[in-house]
């Protein structure tokens, strides 16, 4: 896989797979989130952070990552809106993704312990 840079110095991956997208590391997620914010801003979707209300039509949403007040990268959902006057904005809602695991009866503690050791960090 060859690594190149675009006109702004961001890495561009060439090959069959996008290495940045497939890499689950926090650094890669942070770079992807920053790049996504840059692209959204180019299309007029600045993240709405001011207090108060804004009224708009929801036109799209997708999963994202955002740095919280503790400087931690957390999962989030970006919601994209268009106001009546044509102004655009996005609102981001952090969330804790989850899933369920079915275990054999009586194995719950072992599975929980294994997953805690394996996935903590």
C-alpha positions in Angstrom: 0.0 0.0 0.0 1.5 3.4 -1.0 1.0 6.4 1.1 0.6 9.8 -0.5 -0.6 13.2 0.7 -3.3 15.5 -0.7 -2.9 19.3 -1.3 -3.5 20.0 2.5 -1.0 17.4 3.7 -3.5 14.8 4.8 -2.6 11.2 4.2 -4.2 9.5 1.2 -4.1 5.8 1.0 -4.0 4.0 -2.3 -4.7 0.4 -2.8 -7.6 -2.0 -2.3 -8.5 -0.9 1.2 -8.5 2.4 3.1 -6.1 1.7 5.9 -7.2 4.7 8.0 -10.8 3.6 7.9 -10.0 0.0 8.8 -7.6 1.0 11.7 -9.6 1.1 15.0 -6.9 3.0 16.9 -7.8 6.2 18.7 -5.3 8.2 16.7 -6.8 7.0 13.5 -10.3 7.7 14.7 -9.3 11.2 15.8 -7.8 11.9 12.4 -10.9 10.6 10.6 -13.2 12.7 12.9 -11.1 15.9 12.2 -11.1 15.2 8.4 -14.9 14.6 8.5 -15.4 17.9 10.3 -13.3 19.7 7.7 -15.4 18.2 4.9 -18.6 19.0 6.6 -17.5 22.6 7.1 -16.7 22.9 3.4 -20.3 22.0 2.7 -21.7 24.5 5.2 -22.3 22.2 8.1 -20.5 23.7 11.1 -21.0 21.9 14.5 -23.6 23.8 16.5 -22.3 24.5 20.0 -24.0 27.7 21.1 -26.6 27.6 23.8 -30.2 28.1 22.6 -32.5 26.5 20.1 -32.3 26.3 16.3 -35.1 24.9 14.2 -34.4 23.0 11.1 -35.3 19.9 9.0 -33.2 16.8 9.7 -31.8 15.7 6.4 -29.1 13.2 7.3 -27.3 11.5 10.2 -24.3 9.2 10.6 -22.0 7.8 13.3 -19.0 9.9 14.2 -16.4 10.5 16.9 -16.0 13.6 19.0 -13.5 14.8 21.7 -15.4 15.4 24.9 -14.7 17.9 27.7 -12.3 15.4 29.3 -10.2 15.3 26.1 -11.4 11.7 25.5 -12.5 10.5 22.0 -16.1 9.2 22.3 -18.6 7.8 19.9 -21.3 10.1 18.7 -24.0 10.7 16.0 -23.9 13.7 13.8 -27.3 15.1 12.8 -27.4 17.4 9.8 -30.1 20.1 9.5 -31.3 22.8 7.1 -33.1 25.8 8.4 -36.0 27.5 6.7 -33.7 30.3 5.3 -31.3 27.7 3.9 -28.7 27.9 6.6 -27.1 24.6 7.5 -25.8 23.2 10.7 -25.0 19.9 12.4 -25.6 18.8 15.9 -23.6 16.1 17.6 -24.9 13.8 20.3 -22.4 11.6 22.1 -23.6 8.1 23.0 -22.4 4.8 24.5 -22.6 2.1 21.8 -23.5 -1.3 23.1 -24.4 -4.8 22.0 -25.7 -7.9 23.6 -23.8 -11.2 24.0 -25.6 -14.5 24.6 -23.6 -17.0 26.6 -24.1 -20.6 27.7 -26.0 -20.8 31.0 -23.6 -20.5 33.9 -20.8 -19.0 31.8 -21.8 -15.3 32.3 -19.1 -14.5 34.9 -16.3 -16.1 32.8 -17.3 -14.3 29.6 -17.6 -11.0 31.5 -14.2 -11.4 33.1 -12.6 -12.4 29.8 -14.2 -9.4 27.9 -13.2 -7.0 30.7 -9.6 -8.1 30.5 -9.5 -8.2 26.7 -11.3 -5.0 25.9 -10.2 -2.7 28.8 -7.8 -0.1 28.0 
